[in-house]
Structures are given as structure tokens and as C-alpha cells.
């Protein structure tokens, strides 16, 4: 049975976003938000250049 894995960048933006969302240290919050924004923009750019159906991920990015 073949398993389907998500590309690393799919999970990376989700992890970085979650880290920003749940950061409790105000001293780190701005950095976490900047990291998340960068990861979101990078993934959106990647998806615009990758063939295939990425509707669910694109919708997730658009909803943030």
C-alpha cells in the first residue's frame, strides 16, 4: 500500500503558523509572526508554480 505524504513545505508553514499562534512569550511573538508571514508567502509562491491540485491548501492559505 502506497502512503501519500505532504511535501515538507506544506507542513512547515502550518508548524510555523501554529508556533506564532500559540506563542506565550511576548518577547518572541513579533519574530514568530514574521516567520509565519514569510512561510505563508513562500508557500503561496511555490503553489503558484507547481502543477497539480492544491485547492485545499490554497484555501487554507487564503483563509489566514
ABEGO torsion letter per residue (X at the ends): XBBBBBBAAAAAAAAAAAAAAABABAAAAAAAAAAAAAAAAAAAAAAAABBEBAAAAAAAAAAX
